[in-house]
Amino acid sequence: MHYPIPISPQEIVALQKKTVNEEVVASAIAGVVRIARSKGQSLEDLTAEVLADDRVLDPQSRLRLSHIVVQAWKTLP
């Protein structure tokens, strides 16, 4: 199954209705990168947001996610 890269926060939220699998997660990450770029955010801004303390992910998971976001940033056109 192919999921398009979301272009709005609403489209990312809509992914919650999908069965979570690797493609949905990859699509969400790509969408976050695309939206951050469209807002003029830098990679450093985005990784700072990912690394910010929250109640969803533990610090180690946030660090791993930040590495994935960096890879996506560098890979996506």
PDB file as gemmi writes it, atoms N, CA and C in Angstrom:
CRYST1    1.000    1.000    1.000  90.00  90.00  90.00 P 1                      
ATOM      1  N   MET A   1       0.835  -1.175   0.000  1.00  0.00           N  
ATOM      2  CA  MET A   1       0.000   0.000   0.000  1.00  0.00           C  
ATOM      3  C   MET A   1       0.881   1.240   0.000  1.00  0.00           C  
ATOM      4  N   HIS A   2       0.480   2.243  -0.729  1.00  0.00           N  
ATOM      5  CA  HIS A   2       1.251   3.472  -0.824  1.00  0.00           C  
ATOM      6  C   HIS A   2       0.467   4.602  -0.171  1.00  0.00           C  
ATOM      7  N   TYR A   3       1.124   5.325   0.729  1.00  0.00           N  
ATOM      8  CA  TYR A   3       0.504   6.470   1.378  1.00  0.00           C  
ATOM      9  C   TYR A   3       1.192   7.731   0.885  1.00  0.00           C  
ATOM     10  N   PRO A   4       0.435   8.718   0.423  1.00  0.00           N  
ATOM     11  CA  PRO A   4       1.060   9.969  -0.013  1.00  0.00           C  
ATOM     12  C   PRO A   4       1.630  10.716   1.186  1.00  0.00           C  
ATOM     13  N   ILE A   5       2.612  11.544   0.931  1.00  0.00           N  
ATOM     14  CA  ILE A   5       3.200  12.351   1.993  1.00  0.00           C  
ATOM     15  C   ILE A   5       2.204  13.447   2.362  1.00  0.00           C  
ATOM     16  N   PRO A   6       1.828  13.530   3.631  1.00  0.00           N  
ATOM     17  CA  PRO A   6       0.882  14.573   4.046  1.00  0.00           C  
ATOM     18  C   PRO A   6       1.454  15.967   3.804  1.00  0.00           C  
ATOM     19  N   ILE A   7       0.556  16.898   3.477  1.00  0.00           N  
ATOM     20  CA  ILE A   7       0.997  18.271   3.241  1.00  0.00           C  
ATOM     21  C   ILE A   7       0.394  19.248   4.243  1.00  0.00           C  
ATOM     22  N   SER A   8      -0.346  18.720   5.209  1.00  0.00           N  
ATOM     23  CA  SER A   8      -0.937  19.583   6.231  1.00  0.00           C  
ATOM     24  C   SER A   8      -1.019  18.824   7.552  1.00  0.00           C  
ATOM     25  N   PRO A   9      -1.076  19.554   8.652  1.00  0.00           N  
ATOM     26  CA  PRO A   9      -1.244  18.879   9.943  1.00  0.00           C  
ATOM     27  C   PRO A   9      -2.522  18.022   9.987  1.00  0.00           C  
ATOM     28  N   GLN A  10      -3.571  18.471   9.311  1.00  0.00           N  
ATOM     29  CA  GLN A  10      -4.820  17.718   9.292  1.00  0.00           C  
ATOM     30  C   GLN A  10      -4.632  16.352   8.619  1.00  0.00           C  
ATOM     31  N   GLU A  11      -3.837  16.325   7.564  1.00  0.00           N  
ATOM     32  CA  GLU A  11      -3.580  15.051   6.881  1.00  0.00           C  
ATOM     33  C   GLU A  11      -2.754  14.115   7.762  1.00  0.00           C  
ATOM     34  N   ILE A  12      -1.866  14.674   8.567  1.00  0.00           N  
ATOM     35  CA  ILE A  12      -1.096  13.832   9.482  1.00  0.00           C  
ATOM     36  C   ILE A  12      -2.026  13.254  10.545  1.00  0.00           C  
ATOM     37  N   VAL A  13      -2.911  14.070  11.078  1.00  0.00           N  
ATOM     38  CA  VAL A  13      -3.875  13.597  12.072  1.00  0.00           C  
ATOM     39  C   VAL A  13      -4.764  12.512  11.469  1.00  0.00           C  
ATOM     40  N   ALA A  14      -5.131  12.659  10.212  1.00  0.00           N  
ATOM     41  CA  ALA A  14      -5.981  11.671   9.544  1.00  0.00           C  
ATOM     42  C   ALA A  14      -5.298  10.307   9.453  1.00  0.00           C  
ATOM     43  N   LEU A  15      -3.970  10.285   9.494  1.00  0.00           N  
ATOM     44  CA  LEU A  15      -3.256   9.002   9.449  1.00  0.00           C  
ATOM     45  C   LEU A  15      -3.548   8.153  10.678  1.00  0.00           C  
ATOM     46  N   GLN A  16      -4.022   8.776  11.757  1.00  0.00           N  
ATOM     47  CA  GLN A  16      -4.347   8.024  12.971  1.00  0.00           C  
ATOM     48  C   GLN A  16      -5.448   7.005  12.718  1.00  0.00           C  
ATOM     49  N   LYS A  17      -6.243   7.230  11.701  1.00  0.00           N  
ATOM     50  CA  LYS A  17      -7.337   6.323  11.381  1.00  0.00           C  
ATOM     51  C   LYS A  17      -6.863   5.095  10.616  1.00  0.00           C  
ATOM     52  N   LYS A  18      -5.629   5.123  10.149  1.00  0.00           N  
ATOM     53  CA  LYS A  18      -5.060   4.005   9.400  1.00  0.00           C  
ATOM     54  C   LYS A  18      -4.477   2.989  10.376  1.00  0.00           C  
ATOM     55  N   THR A  19      -4.350   1.774   9.914  1.00  0.00           N  
ATOM     56  CA  THR A  19      -3.641   0.771  10.695  1.00  0.00           C  
ATOM     57  C   THR A  19      -2.181   1.171  10.718  1.00  0.00           C  
ATOM     58  N   VAL A  20      -1.608   1.228  11.903  1.00  0.00           N  
ATOM     59  CA  VAL A  20      -0.225   1.676  12.028  1.00  0.00           C  
ATOM     60  C   VAL A  20       0.709   0.589  11.507  1.00  0.00           C  
ATOM     61  N   ASN A  21       1.517   0.981  10.544  1.00  0.00           N  
ATOM     62  CA  ASN A  21       2.555   0.109  10.006  1.00  0.00           C  
ATOM     63  C   ASN A  21       3.717   0.993   9.595  1.00  0.00           C  
ATOM     64  N   GLU A  22       4.764   0.390   9.068  1.00  0.00           N  
ATOM     65  CA  GLU A  22       5.957   1.147   8.706  1.00  0.00           C  
ATOM     66  C   GLU A  22       5.664   2.236   7.675  1.00  0.00           C  
ATOM     67  N   GLU A  23       4.789   1.943   6.722  1.00  0.00           N  
ATOM     68  CA  GLU A  23       4.480   2.929   5.683  1.00  0.00           C  
ATOM     69  C   GLU A  23       3.751   4.148   6.242  1.00  0.00           C  
ATOM     70  N   VAL A  24       2.845   3.930   7.168  1.00  0.00           N  
ATOM     71  CA  VAL A  24       2.114   5.047   7.769  1.00  0.00           C  
ATOM     72  C   VAL A  24       3.061   5.908   8.587  1.00  0.00           C  
ATOM     73  N   VAL A  25       3.947   5.274   9.352  1.00  0.00           N  
ATOM     74  CA  VAL A  25       4.912   6.022  10.158  1.00  0.00           C  
ATOM     75  C   VAL A  25       5.859   6.809   9.251  1.00  0.00           C  
ATOM     76  N   ALA A  26       6.345   6.176   8.198  1.00  0.00           N  
ATOM     77  CA  ALA A  26       7.244   6.860   7.264  1.00  0.00           C  
ATOM     78  C   ALA A  26       6.534   8.029   6.588  1.00  0.00           C  
ATOM     79  N   SER A  27       5.286   7.844   6.229  1.00  0.00           N  
ATOM     80  CA  SER A  27       4.514   8.917   5.609  1.00  0.00           C  
ATOM     81  C   SER A  27       4.340  10.079   6.576  1.00  0.00           C  
ATOM     82  N   ALA A  28       4.050   9.782   7.829  1.00  0.00           N  
ATOM     83  CA  ALA A  28       3.885  10.839   8.840  1.00  0.00           C  
ATOM     84  C   ALA A  28       5.186  11.610   9.043  1.00  0.00           C  
ATOM     85  N   ILE A  29       6.300  10.906   9.127  1.00  0.00           N  
ATOM     86  CA  ILE A  29       7.597  11.576   9.311  1.00  0.00           C  
ATOM     87  C   ILE A  29       7.908  12.455   8.111  1.00  0.00           C  
ATOM     88  N   ALA A  30       7.692  11.927   6.911  1.00  0.00           N  
ATOM     89  CA  ALA A  30       7.939  12.719   5.706  1.00  0.00           C  
ATOM     90  C   ALA A  30       7.036  13.949   5.677  1.00  0.00           C  
ATOM     91  N   GLY A  31       5.796  13.789   6.114  1.00  0.00           N  
ATOM     92  CA  GLY A  31       4.881  14.921   6.159  1.00  0.00           C  
ATOM     93  C   GLY A  31       5.324  15.987   7.140  1.00  0.00           C  
ATOM     94  N   VAL A  32       5.812  15.563   8.289  1.00  0.00           N  
ATOM     95  CA  VAL A  32       6.311  16.515   9.287  1.00  0.00           C  
ATOM     96  C   VAL A  32       7.494  17.292   8.718  1.00  0.00           C  
ATOM     97  N   VAL A  33       8.378  16.606   8.029  1.00  0.00           N  
ATOM     98  CA  VAL A  33       9.531  17.273   7.418  1.00  0.00           C  
ATOM     99  C   VAL A  33       9.057  18.272   6.361  1.00  0.00           C  
ATOM    100  N   ARG A  34       8.150  17.852   5.513  1.00  0.00           N  
ATOM    101  CA  ARG A  34       7.645  18.728   4.449  1.00  0.00           C  
ATOM    102  C   ARG A  34       6.957  19.970   5.035  1.00  0.00           C  
ATOM    103  N   ILE A  35       6.140  19.780   6.054  1.00  0.00           N  
ATOM    104  CA  ILE A  35       5.433  20.901   6.671  1.00  0.00           C  
ATOM    105  C   ILE A  35       6.417  21.841   7.360  1.00  0.00           C  
ATOM    106  N   ALA A  36       7.402  21.282   8.052  1.00  0.00           N  
ATOM    107  CA  ALA A  36       8.412  22.121   8.714  1.00  0.00           C  
ATOM    108  C   ALA A  36       9.145  22.979   7.691  1.00  0.00           C  
ATOM    109  N   ARG A  37       9.529  22.390   6.581  1.00  0.00           N  
ATOM    110  CA  ARG A  37      10.210  23.156   5.529  1.00  0.00           C  
ATOM    111  C   ARG A  37       9.310  24.257   4.979  1.00  0.00           C  
ATOM    112  N   SER A  38       8.025  23.925   4.774  1.00  0.00           N  
ATOM    113  CA  SER A  38       7.111  24.920   4.209  1.00  0.00           C  
ATOM    114  C   SER A  38       6.903  26.098   5.162  1.00  0.00           C  
ATOM    115  N   LYS A  39       7.103  25.874   6.449  1.00  0.00           N  
ATOM    116  CA  LYS A  39       6.991  26.937   7.450  1.00  0.00           C  
ATOM    117  C   LYS A  39       8.299  27.693   7.641  1.00  0.00           C  
ATOM    118  N   GLY A  40       9.340  27.258   6.916  1.00  0.00           N  
ATOM    119  CA  GLY A  40      10.630  27.921   7.029  1.00  0.00           C  
ATOM    120  C   GLY A  40      11.456  27.465   8.215  1.00  0.00           C  
ATOM    121  N   GLN A  41      11.073  26.363   8.818  1.00  0.00           N  
ATOM    122  CA  GLN A  41      11.849  25.840   9.940  1.00  0.00           C  
ATOM    123  C   GLN A  41      13.146  25.217   9.436  1.00  0.00           C  
ATOM    124  N   SER A  42      14.150  25.269  10.266  1.00  0.00           N  
ATOM    125  CA  SER A  42      15.416  24.612   9.941  1.00  0.00           C  
ATOM    126  C   SER A  42      15.392  23.190  10.501  1.00  0.00           C  
ATOM    127  N   LEU A  43      16.354  22.403  10.067  1.00  0.00           N  
ATOM    128  CA  LEU A  43      16.493  21.057  10.612  1.00  0.00           C  
ATOM    129  C   LEU A  43      16.724  21.126  12.115  1.00  0.00           C  
ATOM    130  N   GLU A  44      17.487  22.108  12.548  1.00  0.00           N  
ATOM    131  CA  GLU A  44      17.769  22.261  13.976  1.00  0.00           C  
ATOM    132  C   GLU A  44      16.490  22.573  14.758  1.00  0.00           C  
ATOM    133  N   ASP A  45      15.619  23.414  14.187  1.00  0.00           N  
ATOM    134  CA  ASP A  45      14.331  23.715  14.826  1.00  0.00           C  
ATOM    135  C   ASP A  45      13.499  22.447  14.989  1.00  0.00           C  
ATOM    136  N   LEU A  46      13.441  21.663  13.919  1.00  0.00           N  
ATOM    137  CA  LEU A  46      12.622  20.463  13.933  1.00  0.00           C  
ATOM    138  C   LEU A  46      13.170  19.426  14.910  1.00  0.00           C  
ATOM    139  N   THR A  47      14.466  19.218  14.900  1.00  0.00           N  
ATOM    140  CA  THR A  47      15.017  18.233  15.835  1.00  0.00           C  
ATOM    141  C   THR A  47      14.851  18.694  17.273  1.00  0.00           C  
ATOM    142  N   ALA A  48      14.912  19.989  17.517  1.00  0.00           N  
ATOM    143  CA  ALA A  48      14.681  20.503  18.871  1.00  0.00           C  
ATOM    144  C   ALA A  48      13.254  20.184  19.317  1.00  0.00           C  
ATOM    145  N   GLU A  49      12.302  20.309  18.408  1.00  0.00           N  
ATOM    146  CA  GLU A  49      10.919  19.962  18.740  1.00  0.00           C  
ATOM    147  C   GLU A  49      10.785  18.478  19.055  1.00  0.00           C  
ATOM    148  N   VAL A  50      11.434  17.641  18.251  1.00  0.00           N  
ATOM    149  CA  VAL A  50      11.358  16.196  18.465  1.00  0.00           C  
ATOM    150  C   VAL A  50      11.989  15.821  19.808  1.00  0.00           C  
ATOM    151  N   LEU A  51      13.079  16.474  20.143  1.00  0.00           N  
ATOM    152  CA  LEU A  51      13.791  16.153  21.377  1.00  0.00           C  
ATOM    153  C   LEU A  51      13.169  16.784  22.619  1.00  0.00           C  
ATOM    154  N   ALA A  52      12.228  17.711  22.430  1.00  0.00           N  
ATOM    155  CA  ALA A  52      11.600  18.369  23.576  1.00  0.00           C  
ATOM    156  C   ALA A  52      10.875  17.335  24.436  1.00  0.00           C  
ATOM    157  N   ASP A  53      10.950  17.541  25.725  1.00  0.00           N  
ATOM    158  CA  ASP A  53      10.324  16.621  26.659  1.00  0.00           C  
ATOM    159  C   ASP A  53       8.818  16.579  26.440  1.00  0.00           C  
ATOM    160  N   ASP A  54       8.276  15.386  26.385  1.00  0.00           N  
ATOM    161  CA  ASP A  54       6.828  15.213  26.287  1.00  0.00           C  
ATOM    162  C   ASP A  54       6.434  13.986  27.097  1.00  0.00           C  
ATOM    163  N   ARG A  55       5.182  13.702  27.109  1.00  0.00           N  
ATOM    164  CA  ARG A  55       4.699  12.560  27.894  1.00  0.00           C  
ATOM    165  C   ARG A  55       4.377  11.361  27.018  1.00  0.00           C  
ATOM    166  N   VAL A  56       4.766  11.439  25.747  1.00  0.00           N  
ATOM    167  CA  VAL A  56       4.457  10.354  24.821  1.00  0.00           C  
ATOM    168  C   VAL A  56       5.645   9.416  24.665  1.00  0.00           C  
ATOM    169  N   LEU A  57       6.829   9.980  24.436  1.00  0.00           N  
ATOM    170  CA  LEU A  57       8.026   9.170  24.201  1.00  0.00           C  
ATOM    171  C   LEU A  57       9.051   9.384  25.309  1.00  0.00           C  
ATOM    172  N   ASP A  58       9.767   8.324  25.620  1.00  0.00           N  
ATOM    173  CA  ASP A  58      10.854   8.440  26.587  1.00  0.00           C  
ATOM    174  C   ASP A  58      12.051   9.089  25.880  1.00  0.00           C  
ATOM    175  N   PRO A  59      13.029   9.578  26.644  1.00  0.00           N  
ATOM    176  CA  PRO A  59      14.170  10.285  26.034  1.00  0.00           C  
ATOM    177  C   PRO A  59      14.905   9.467  24.961  1.00  0.00           C  
ATOM    178  N   GLN A  60      15.100   8.179  25.201  1.00  0.00           N  
ATOM    179  CA  GLN A  60      15.808   7.353  24.215  1.00  0.00           C  
ATOM    180  C   GLN A  60      15.009   7.251  22.911  1.00  0.00           C  
ATOM    181  N   SER A  61      13.705   7.101  23.010  1.00  0.00           N  
ATOM    182  CA  SER A  61      12.865   7.033  21.807  1.00  0.00           C  
ATOM    183  C   SER A  61      12.868   8.354  21.058  1.00  0.00           C  
ATOM    184  N   ARG A  62      12.836   9.469  21.781  1.00  0.00           N  
ATOM    185  CA  ARG A  62      12.896  10.786  21.134  1.00  0.00           C  
ATOM    186  C   ARG A  62      14.220  10.957  20.398  1.00  0.00           C  
ATOM    187  N   LEU A  63      15.307  10.474  20.989  1.00  0.00           N  
ATOM    188  CA  LEU A  63      16.615  10.571  20.342  1.00  0.00           C  
ATOM    189  C   LEU A  63      16.637   9.750  19.057  1.00  0.00           C  
ATOM    190  N   ARG A  64      16.116   8.529  19.108  1.00  0.00           N  
ATOM    191  CA  ARG A  64      16.058   7.699  17.898  1.00  0.00           C  
ATOM    192  C   ARG A  64      15.199   8.355  16.830  1.00  0.00           C  
ATOM    193  N   LEU A  65      14.055   8.909  17.246  1.00  0.00           N  
ATOM    194  CA  LEU A  65      13.182   9.585  16.295  1.00  0.00           C  
ATOM    195  C   LEU A  65      13.870  10.795  15.683  1.00  0.00           C  
ATOM    196  N   SER A  66      14.637  11.529  16.480  1.00  0.00           N  
ATOM    197  CA  SER A  66      15.338  12.695  15.930  1.00  0.00           C  
ATOM    198  C   SER A  66      16.347  12.273  14.863  1.00  0.00           C  
ATOM    199  N   HIS A  67      16.999  11.132  15.049  1.00  0.00           N  
ATOM    200  CA  HIS A  67      17.932  10.630  14.028  1.00  0.00           C  
ATOM    201  C   HIS A  67      17.190  10.256  12.743  1.00  0.00           C  
ATOM    202  N   ILE A  68      16.013   9.685  12.898  1.00  0.00           N  
ATOM    203  CA  ILE A  68      15.204   9.323  11.729  1.00  0.00           C  
ATOM    204  C   ILE A  68      14.746  10.582  10.997  1.00  0.00           C  
ATOM    205  N   VAL A  69      14.367  11.612  11.754  1.00  0.00           N  
ATOM    206  CA  VAL A  69      13.942  12.881  11.146  1.00  0.00           C  
ATOM    207  C   VAL A  69      15.102  13.512  10.376  1.00  0.00           C  
ATOM    208  N   VAL A  70      16.299  13.458  10.924  1.00  0.00           N  
ATOM    209  CA  VAL A  70      17.475  13.999  10.229  1.00  0.00           C  
ATOM    210  C   VAL A  70      17.678  13.258   8.912  1.00  0.00           C  
ATOM    211  N   GLN A  71      17.582  11.936   8.949  1.00  0.00           N  
ATOM    212  CA  GLN A  71      17.741  11.153   7.716  1.00  0.00           C  
ATOM    213  C   GLN A  71      16.676  11.540   6.694  1.00  0.00           C  
ATOM    214  N   ALA A  72      15.431  11.672   7.153  1.00  0.00           N  
ATOM    215  CA  ALA A  72      14.347  12.043   6.238  1.00  0.00           C  
ATOM    216  C   ALA A  72      14.595  13.414   5.651  1.00  0.00           C  
ATOM    217  N   TRP A  73      15.033  14.348   6.473  1.00  0.00           N  
ATOM    218  CA  TRP A  73      15.311  15.726   6.007  1.00  0.00           C  
ATOM    219  C   TRP A  73      16.347  15.696   4.880  1.00  0.00           C  
ATOM    220  N   LYS A  74      17.393  14.905   5.076  1.00  0.00           N  
ATOM    221  CA  LYS A  74      18.481  14.857   4.110  1.00  0.00           C  
ATOM    222  C   LYS A  74      18.108  14.075   2.842  1.00  0.00           C  
ATOM    223  N   THR A  75      17.152  13.182   2.954  1.00  0.00           N  
ATOM    224  CA  THR A  75      16.782  12.313   1.844  1.00  0.00           C  
ATOM    225  C   THR A  75      15.687  12.890   0.971  1.00  0.00           C  
ATOM    226  N   LEU A  76      14.711  13.550   1.602  1.00  0.00           N  
ATOM    227  CA  LEU A  76      13.566  14.054   0.845  1.00  0.00           C  
ATOM    228  C   LEU A  76      13.935  15.279   0.027  1.00  0.00           C  
ATOM    229  N   PRO A  77      13.368  15.372  -1.175  1.00  0.00           N  
ATOM    230  CA  PRO A  77      13.646  16.544  -2.010  1.00  0.00           C  
ATOM    231  C   PRO A  77      12.998  17.803  -1.454  1.00  0.00           C  
TER     232      PRO A  77                                                      
END                                                                             
